[in-house]
Amino acid sequence: MKLAINGGEKVRTELFPSYNTIGAEEKKAVDSVLDTGILSNYIGGWGEAFYGGIQVKSLEEEWASYFGAKYAIAMNSATSALMCAVGAAGIEPGDEVIVSPYTMCASATAPLIYNAVPVFADIEEEYFCLDPESIEAHITPRTKAIIVVNIFGQPHAADRIREIADRHGLFVIEDNAQGPGATYNGRYAGILGDVGVFSLNYHKHIHCGEGGVAVTNDPEVAERLQLIRNHAEAVVEAKGYTNLINMIGFNMRMTEMEAAVARVQLTRLRGLIDERIENVEYLNEKLADIPCLKIPQKRDGVKHVYYMQPILYDRGATGVDRNRFIEAVCAELMPSGLREREGVLIRCGYVKPLYQIPMYQNKIGYGSAGYPFSEDVDYPQGLCPVCEDMYVNRMVTNDLIHPGLSKQDLDDIVDAFRKVYDHLDELK
Ligand SMILES: Cc1ncc(COP(=O)(O)O)c(C=O)c1O
């Protein structure tokens, strides 16, 4: 039986089922908003409508109560919520913010909006979140905050990072875009820092098209998030808010339709996570039998909610480069419904270490003269060796773990890995 990459028959010839969590209840919720004729109910000035309409306010109440936060502030994306969080923290031009290189770009670039400088610390070899030791090594007198990321749905090393932050007086922003429902020692991810951020974009566990939510327990921070979300500069005077630092506002408002959908989606979250965990556990057990694959450990005391399944590849066990091996696995499989354009949802490396993208390499932010990057901060090759090794050699991410996949679908994935492993000589 030849490998599909060499012209043999594929393990699977049908598309994988799509991940579609939108049903009759979401449709009804949107219809009820459409019936009112009010698709968004904000005014960018001080008054009752400064806080948005009934759907947005209800979503915020329900979100705060679900995750155990005092305040939830709905936004039009997690990117907006991250930017808002940096502003609310009072970060100033030239301040440094420690960020992860192994995340979606917005978690690291948010500080640049306030002319602050992202400083990249390395990630943990085992869990791929920011490494507390590397954070500590990158703290300078200019460091003001840390943006931690619960990458792939697993909480960061919250206790150790909180301790470091407290010792140095740093603000912690927790990017929980990939981890809604994850827990750390019994507490929900998202409420482990000073502000937590969730994403409701189309690819997340639950979604409303585009959307985000910031949570915090601090009333002052909550007020600042609300102001930055909605034209702060035009509101502060009438509201009687006097701290003008970073009170340039934006329009980061969520519509009533998105909020209505997000409310229904939140009620589905628990069940959707359970199915994801069941699928990953099934795959983990079978993939662990293939000698070149290693299933990463989970951090003690956490519930991982698997936005993606990370798998480690060991070239030493095959003599074949990871990219070539995964190319052969993907050739055995098929894309997923609704996401055909993206090809097979098994990928090498996750993202390129963020400091290697042109903006950081060339230090071109605002204008052409290097602003706001400082001369003291550099982004050389080898800056974060663990992250670079994951990107170049070891990490494989699998998106084919979502609710709606059958055991047969999961078996096809395992069979594809197994077939390629059994025919390594065809790849050499
Ligand atoms: C870790 C992380 N942070 C932030 C974002 C940005 O989310 P949004 O698309 O809602 O702006 C994403 C989205 O993929 C993400 O995965």
The ligand as a Gaussian input file, in Angstrom:
#p B3LYP/6-31G(d) Opt

LIG

0 1
 C       -4.496000      33.630000      21.618000
 C       -5.326000      34.582000      20.807000
 N       -5.369000      35.863000      21.176000
 C       -6.111000      36.765000      20.506000
 C       -6.835000      36.406000      19.401000
 C       -7.610000      37.448000      18.675000
 O       -8.968000      37.166000      18.694000
 P      -10.003000      37.990000      17.807000
 O      -10.007000      37.370000      16.457000
 O      -11.306000      37.841000      18.519000
 O       -9.554000      39.400000      17.761000
 C       -6.824000      35.067000      18.973000
 C       -7.562000      34.658000      17.775000
 O       -7.233000      33.736000      17.076000
 C       -6.050000      34.131000      19.692000
 O       -6.014000      32.841000      19.354000

